[in-house]
Amino acid sequence: MKASDQPEFEPASRIEAAEISSAYVRPPQQSRSLAAYKRITSAARDILIENGLDGFALQEVAARAGVSNGALQYRFASKERLLKTVITISLEDVVEKERDMHHDLRKTCASIGEFMPAYISRYWQIMAAFHPIFSSSIDVISGDAYLSALGRSIGMRNEVMAKNTMLSYFSHPTEALIGSVDAVYHLVFSYILREIHFPSGDPGSADVLRRTRALAEMCEARLTSI
């Protein structure tokens, strides 16, 4: 059965207000204010990736965003509020990018054999893109109960999305298959995380591509041998 024959995920929804830290600054409604908000949060995100938490300075954010220091302080009040806003926006982006990924893969991959290598590649790209943000701000996240809970909630949502997509390639999922899907998800997650933290080579190198293909084939075999 093609995954595209299964019901699609609902459109990506924004994070519920109850899950968001009180330090989060919501986007303004007025268009000019919204444009400045986006420039500030985008600049802050880039600087956090480039310099880490220790090198994160409001003056540099203001200069790169093209706003005055006073305007930045007026909108965000403190470095902490800006950081927590950027982290929350990034968490929202993770949800939407993974949802979009599964939407695309369900439509383009006709079998679990096609899905696994495409999934590993796309999931790796998403994790690699967001890893610098979350790794550099881990102390901020762990010190905020809302952000910590939000991170765990999003991790669980994304895990469920991945498992549901894998299961959608099988007409009659059994308990054994569900267990194998769980094992495959965590195997892929661990492999990608290890490569991001301790890279064995460039993601596009022949050795890494060969290992990734071997992982995809092993996962397919695990899921189709039930």
PAZAGU-293706 format. One line per 10 residues: their letters; for each residue z, x, y of N, C-alpha, C, O. Coordinates in steps of 0.1 Angstrom, whole numbers. Example, Ala and Ser with C-alpha at 12.3 -4.5 7.8 and 13.67 -1.06 7.14 Angstrom:
<martis>
AS	78/132/-57/78/123/-45/78/132/-33/85/142/-33  71/128/-22/71/137/-11/79/129/0/80/134/11 .
</martis>
This chain:
<martis>
MKASDQPEFE	0/8/-12/0/0/0/0/9/12/8/18/14  -9/6/22/-9/13/34/3/9/43/7/-3/43  9/19/50/20/16/58/16/6/69/24/-1/74  3/7/74/-1/-2/84/-1/-17/80/-1/-26/89  0/-20/67/2/-33/62/16/-39/64/18/-51/63  25/-30/67/39/-34/69/41/-38/84/33/-34/92  51/-46/86/54/-50/100/57/-37/109/63/-28/105  51/-38/121/53/-27/130/67/-27/136/74/-37/136  72/-15/141/84/-15/148/83/-22/161/72/-23/166  93/-28/166/93/-34/179/91/-24/190/94/-12/187 .
PASRIEAAEI	85/-28/201/83/-18/212/96/-11/215/107/-16/214  95/2/220/106/10/223/115/3/233/110/-1/244  128/2/231/137/-4/240/145/7/247/148/17/241  150/4/259/158/14/266/172/13/260/176/4/253  180/24/262/193/24/257/202/14/263/202/11/275  210/7/255/219/-3/260/229/2/270/234/14/269  232/-6/280/241/-1/291/255/3/286/261/12/291  259/-4/275/273/-1/270/274/12/264/285/18/262  262/18/260/262/31/253/261/43/263/263/54/260  259/40/276/256/50/286/269/55/293/277/46/297 .
SSAYVRPPQQ	270/68/295/281/73/302/282/67/316/272/64/323  294/66/321/296/61/335/291/70/345/289/66/357  288/83/341/283/93/351/268/91/352/262/98/361  261/84/344/247/82/344/243/75/357/249/65/360  233/80/364/228/74/376/215/67/372/205/73/368  214/54/374/203/46/370/191/48/380/193/51/392  179/46/375/167/48/384/168/37/395/171/25/392  164/40/407/164/30/418/152/21/416/142/25/409  152/10/422/141/0/421/130/3/431/118/1/428  134/8/443/124/10/454/115/22/450/119/32/445 .
SRSLAAYKRI	102/20/452/92/29/447/93/44/452/93/53/445  96/45/465/97/59/471/110/65/465/110/77/462  121/57/464/133/63/459/131/66/444/137/76/440  124/58/437/122/61/423/113/74/421/116/81/412  104/76/430/96/88/429/104/100/431/103/110/424  113/100/441/122/111/443/132/113/432/135/124/428  137/102/426/146/103/414/139/110/403/145/118/396  126/106/400/119/112/389/116/127/392/117/135/383  113/131/404/111/145/408/124/153/405/124/164/400  135/147/409/148/154/408/152/156/393/155/167/389 .
TSAARDILIE	151/145/386/155/146/372/145/155/364/149/162/355  132/155/367/123/163/361/125/178/364/125/187/355  128/181/377/131/195/381/144/199/374/145/211/369  154/191/374/167/194/367/165/197/353/171/207/347  157/190/346/154/192/332/148/205/329/151/213/320  137/208/338/130/221/336/140/233/338/139/243/331  148/232/349/157/243/352/168/245/341/172/256/338  172/233/335/182/234/324/176/241/312/182/249/306  163/238/310/156/245/298/154/260/301/157/268/293  150/263/314/147/277/317/160/286/319/160/297/314 .
NGLDGFALQE	170/280/325/182/288/329/194/286/321/204/294/321  195/275/313/207/271/306/217/265/316/215/264/328  228/262/310/239/255/319/244/264/329/247/260/340  246/277/326/252/286/335/243/289/347/248/292/358  230/288/345/221/290/356/216/278/363/206/278/370  222/267/360/218/254/366/225/252/380/237/251/381  216/252/390/221/252/404/215/240/411/203/238/411  223/232/418/217/221/426/208/225/437/198/218/439  210/236/443/201/241/454/187/243/448/177/240/454  186/249/436/173/252/430/166/239/426/154/237/427 .
VAARAGVSNG	174/229/421/169/216/418/163/209/430/151/204/429  170/210/441/165/203/453/152/210/458/143/203/462  152/223/458/140/230/463/128/227/454/117/225/459  130/227/441/119/224/432/114/210/433/102/207/431  124/201/435/120/187/436/115/183/450/109/172/452  116/192/459/111/189/473/119/179/481/114/171/489  133/180/478/142/171/486/152/180/492/154/192/488  159/175/502/170/182/508/182/182/499/184/174/491  191/192/502/204/193/494/212/180/497/219/175/488  211/175/509/219/163/513/213/151/505/221/143/500 .
ALQYRFASKE	200/150/504/194/139/496/198/139/482/201/129/475  198/151/476/202/153/462/217/149/460/220/141/451  226/153/469/240/150/468/242/135/470/250/129/463  234/129/479/235/114/481/232/106/468/238/97/465  221/111/461/217/103/450/226/106/438/228/96/430  230/118/436/237/121/423/252/125/425/259/126/415  256/128/437/270/131/440/276/144/435/283/151/442  272/148/423/277/160/417/268/166/407/259/159/402  270/178/404/262/185/393/264/178/380/255/176/372  277/174/377/280/167/364/272/154/363/266/152/352 .
RLLKTVITIS	271/146/373/264/134/372/249/136/370/242/129/363  243/146/377/229/149/375/227/154/361/217/150/354  235/163/355/234/168/342/234/156/332/226/156/323  244/148/333/246/137/324/234/127/325/231/120/315  229/125/336/217/117/338/205/123/331/198/115/324  203/136/333/192/142/326/193/142/311/184/139/304  205/144/306/208/143/291/205/129/286/199/127/275  209/119/293/207/105/289/192/102/289/188/96/279  185/106/299/171/104/300/164/111/288/155/105/282  168/123/285/162/130/274/165/123/260/156/123/252 .
LEDVVEKERD	177/118/259/180/110/246/171/98/245/166/94/235  169/91/257/160/80/257/146/84/253/139/77/245  142/96/258/128/101/255/127/104/240/116/101/234  137/109/233/137/112/219/134/99/211/126/99/202  141/88/215/140/76/208/125/71/209/119/67/199  120/72/221/106/66/223/96/75/216/86/70/211  97/88/217/87/97/211/87/96/196/77/96/189  99/94/190/100/93/175/94/79/171/87/78/161  97/69/179/92/55/176/76/56/177/69/50/169  71/62/188/57/63/189/51/71/177/40/68/172 .
MHHDLRKTCA	57/82/173/53/90/162/51/81/150/41/82/143  61/73/146/61/65/134/50/54/135/43/51/126  49/49/147/38/39/150/25/45/147/16/38/140  22/57/152/9/63/150/7/67/135/-4/64/130  17/73/129/15/77/115/14/66/105/6/67/96  20/54/108/18/43/100/4/38/100/-2/33/90  -3/39/112/-16/35/113/-27/45/108/-37/41/103  -23/58/108/-33/68/105/-32/74/91/-41/80/86  -20/73/85/-18/78/72/-18/67/61/-9/59/61  -28/68/52/-29/57/42/-20/59/30/-19/50/22 .
SIGEFMPAYI	-14/71/28/-6/73/17/6/82/20/6/88/31  16/82/11/27/91/14/23/106/14/29/114/20  12/109/6/7/122/6/1/126/19/2/138/23  -5/117/26/-10/120/40/1/120/50/1/128/59  11/112/48/22/110/57/30/123/58/33/127/69  34/128/47/44/139/47/40/151/55/48/155/64  29/157/54/26/169/62/24/165/77/28/173/86  19/153/80/17/149/94/31/147/100/33/150/111  40/141/92/53/138/97/61/151/100/67/152/110  60/160/91/68/173/93/63/180/105/71/185/113 .
SRYWQIMAAF	50/180/107/44/187/119/48/180/132/52/186/141  47/166/132/50/159/145/65/159/148/69/161/159  73/158/137/88/158/139/92/172/144/101/173/152  86/182/139/89/196/143/87/197/158/95/203/165  75/192/162/72/193/176/82/186/185/86/192/196  86/175/181/96/167/189/109/175/189/115/176/200  114/179/178/127/186/177/127/199/185/136/202/192  115/206/185/114/219/192/114/216/207/119/224/215  108/205/211/107/202/226/120/199/232/123/203/243  129/192/224/141/188/230/153/197/226/164/196/233 .
HPIFSSSIDV	151/206/217/162/215/213/168/223/225/180/224/226  160/229/233/166/237/244/175/229/254/184/234/259  171/216/256/179/207/265/193/205/258/203/207/265  193/200/246/206/197/240/214/209/236/226/208/236  208/220/232/216/231/228/223/238/240/234/243/239  216/237/252/222/243/263/232/235/270/240/239/278  232/222/266/242/213/273/252/207/262/258/196/265  254/214/251/262/209/241/277/206/245/283/197/241  282/215/254/295/214/259/297/201/268/307/194/267  286/198/275/286/186/284/286/174/275/294/164/277 .
ISGDAYLSAL	278/174/264/277/162/255/290/160/248/295/149/247  295/171/242/308/170/234/320/166/242/329/160/237  319/169/255/330/166/264/330/152/270/339/148/277  319/144/267/318/131/272/317/121/260/307/122/252  327/112/259/327/103/247/315/95/246/310/92/235  310/90/258/298/81/257/286/89/252/278/84/244  283/101/258/272/109/254/273/113/239/263/113/232  285/116/235/286/120/221/283/108/211/276/110/202  288/96/215/285/84/207/270/81/208/264/77/198  265/82/219/250/79/221/242/89/213/232/84/206 .
GRSIGMRNEV	245/102/213/238/111/204/238/108/190/228/108/183  250/104/185/252/100/171/244/88/168/237/87/157  244/78/177/237/65/175/222/67/174/216/62/166  217/76/183/203/78/183/199/86/171/188/83/165  207/96/166/204/103/154/203/93/142/194/95/134  212/83/142/211/74/131/199/65/132/193/62/122  196/61/144/184/52/146/171/59/141/163/54/134  170/72/145/158/79/142/157/82/127/146/82/121  169/84/120/169/86/106/164/74/99/157/74/89  169/62/103/165/49/98/150/47/99/143/42/90 .
MAKNTMLSYF	145/50/111/130/49/113/122/57/103/113/52/97  126/70/101/119/78/92/120/73/78/110/73/71  131/69/74/133/64/60/125/51/58/119/49/47  125/42/68/118/30/67/103/33/65/96/26/58  98/42/73/83/46/72/80/51/58/70/47/52  88/60/53/86/65/39/86/54/29/77/53/21  96/45/30/97/34/21/85/24/22/82/17/12  79/23/34/68/14/36/56/17/28/47/9/26  55/29/22/43/33/14/45/28/-1/36/31/-9  56/22/-4/59/18/-18/61/2/-18/68/-3/-10 .
SHPTEALIGS	55/-4/-28/55/-19/-28/69/-24/-32/73/-34/-27  75/-17/-42/88/-22/-47/98/-11/-47/101/-5/-58  104/-8/-36/114/3/-35/126/0/-44/132/-11/-45  130/10/-52/141/9/-61/153/17/-55/151/24/-46  165/15/-61/176/23/-57/174/38/-58/178/46/-50  167/42/-69/163/56/-71/154/61/-60/156/72/-56  144/53/-57/135/57/-46/142/58/-33/140/68/-25  151/49/-30/159/50/-17/167/62/-17/168/69/-6  173/66/-28/181/78/-29/172/91/-27/176/100/-20  160/90/-32/150/101/-30/146/102/-16/144/113/-10 .
VDAVYHLVFS	143/91/-9/139/91/5/150/97/13/148/105/22  163/94/10/174/100/18/174/115/16/176/122/25  172/120/4/172/134/1/160/141/8/162/152/14  149/135/8/137/140/14/139/141/29/135/151/35  144/131/35/146/131/50/155/143/54/152/150/63  167/144/47/176/155/50/170/169/47/174/179/54  162/170/37/155/183/34/146/187/45/146/198/49  138/177/50/129/180/61/136/183/73/133/193/80  147/176/76/155/178/88/161/192/88/160/199/98  167/196/77/173/209/76/163/220/77/166/230/83 .
YILREIHFPS	151/218/71/141/229/72/136/231/86/136/242/90  134/220/93/129/222/107/140/228/116/137/236/124  152/223/114/163/228/122/165/243/120/168/250/129  164/247/107/166/261/104/155/269/110/158/280/115  143/264/110/132/272/116/133/273/131/129/283/137  139/263/137/141/263/152/151/273/155/150/281/165  162/273/148/174/282/151/171/296/146/174/306/154  164/298/135/162/311/129/147/312/125/144/311/113  138/312/134/124/312/131/119/323/122/122/335/124  112/319/111/107/329/102/93/334/106/87/342/99 .
GDPGSADVLR	88/328/117/75/332/122/70/321/132/77/311/134  59/323/138/53/313/147/49/301/139/44/302/127  52/289/144/49/276/137/35/275/132/32/268/122  26/282/139/12/281/135/7/293/126/-5/293/123  16/302/123/13/313/114/9/308/100/14/298/96  2/317/93/-2/313/79/9/311/70/10/302/62  20/320/71/31/319/62/39/306/65/43/300/55  41/303/77/49/291/80/41/279/76/47/269/71  28/278/79/20/267/75/20/265/60/20/254/55  19/276/52/20/276/38/33/270/33/33/262/24 .
RTRALAEMCE	44/274/39/57/269/34/58/254/38/64/247/30  53/251/50/53/237/54/45/228/44/50/217/41  33/233/41/25/225/31/32/224/18/32/213/11  39/234/13/46/234/1/58/224/1/60/217/-8  64/224/13/75/214/15/70/200/14/76/191/7  59/197/21/53/184/21/49/180/7/51/168/3  43/189/-1/39/186/-15/51/183/-24/51/174/-32  62/191/-21/74/189/-29/80/175/-26/85/168/-35  80/172/-13/86/159/-9/78/147/-15/83/137/-20  64/149/-15/56/138/-21/58/137/-36/59/126/-41 .
ARLTSI	60/148/-42/62/148/-57/76/141/-60/77/134/-69  86/144/-52/99/138/-54/98/123/-52/104/116/-60  90/118/-42/90/104/-40/81/96/-49/83/85/-52  71/103/-55/61/96/-64/65/97/-78/58/92/-87  75/105/-81/79/107/-95/89/97/-100/93/97/-112  93/88/-91/104/78/-95/97/67/-104/104/58/-108 .
</martis>
